[in-house]
């Protein structure tokens, strides 16, 4: 069975400092991994994805994520946090070999709070 | 391109009623997936439609159903509403190309409140 874990309910960071939001996953086949962000009263907004290739993936708004197969992790990072980055972040996985092309399994979400 | 649109944005219903939610995908997108978001259960996959056929289904009771039209627009229906059906219902569309590598683009959601 596919699953995603985001071990931290909330991450607090000061503006200008680097941020990391953690994600670990479990799939039986090749993982397709995604990060989304949700602002209050809004839908999910796509940030980046890992399908294959380079383990470091760059996405929107200066975010990047590192795929680590041995640790089954896909942590979201940003070198310098902005107050406007404060939002709810979701990691999601799809089993690339399962044929479940439209089904994403989401983690519980991590609230990122960036303080001025 | 216009994004994914969902109507209505807000709904208030009473227990036992039924409700229909609508989703218009991004132009050219043929796959539409539906998710339920609640504080307790998080984001859960309901079903996916592609070319008017249900391709995947999550673990929800038969009261939850959907369909897709030839223009890729989709509707989901919930019959005999229960209090626990109160949630944000999100629709997402994608091309898709091959193998499920496409990202999904989400609409703003429909907030359903069941009284």
Interface residues (C-beta under 8 A of the other chain):
Chain A: X32 X34 X36 X41 X42 X43 X44 X45 X46 X49 X51 X90 X94 X95 X96 X98 X99 X100 X101 X102 X103 X104 X105 X106 X107 X108 X109
Chain B: X4 X31 X32 X33 X35 X42 X43 X44 X45 X48 X49 X50 X55 X56 X58 X90 X92 X94 X96 X99 X100 X101 X102 X103 X104 X105 X106 X107 X108 X109
